[in-house]
Amino acid sequence: MTRDAQQEQRDIKERTGVGSVWERSRMLAKQEILETAFRLFTGQGFEETTIAQIAREAGVSQRTLFRYFGTKEDLVLGDHAEYGRLLQAALESRPADERPWTALRAAFASLAESLPYSPEDILKITSLLDTSPSLRARQLERRQQWTDLLVPDITRRLDAPSDPMTQVRAQALVTCALACSEIAVDAWGRSNGTVDLERAYDAAVAAVRAE
């Protein structure tokens, strides 16, 4: 297809709204699946709820459900590969001379603003994490994947980036920052949303940096 033909198709979609209608339908289907999943998870437990039950009650096939969500854990924690890329992009967009802890804090804040979760959703997620070993394992897997994405940028921000020990320092720093973020969210969840999330994160980071 020529470039002109591709542009013509895009123009037609914009005029007819075909693309936007499809996207709205897709988002509505995903939202229905998520709402059904959270209702079942909170009502009977994450481990006890099956994909087949979620699909049946959401009125979709299991194949459709897996097209939107790769695993059952992704229904709770989201697409951690996609969110990792968003976090990486947010970090890399920070000023080159910004120090690692400052850049990471700003990147975390940027990611939080872009996530499609309400405070009520996050409270449900933290509650499910407390009771599900498979979700905890998935969270650890996510932390490792995100660490791998963030370490290169943090290495560049540290002194002597060519020193082999600098990458060790960068990996330790990123791992601690991610753990502090999770600890802050856990504290916020246990307080039923009354603890200030940013203050909890700053307190966790201050404790690490004081030692």
Buried (B, 14 or more C-beta within 10 A) or exposed (E): EEEEEEEEEEEEBEEEEEEEEEEEEEEEBBEBBBEBBBBBBEEEEBBEBEBEBBBBBBEBEEEBBBEBBEEBBBBBBBBBEEBBEBBBEBBBEBEEEBEBBEBBBBBBEBBBEEEEEEEEBBBBBBBBBEEBEEBBEBBEEBBEBBBEBBBBBBBEBBEEEEEEEBBEBBBBBBBBBBBBBBBBBBBBBBEEBEBBBEEBBBBBBEEBEEE
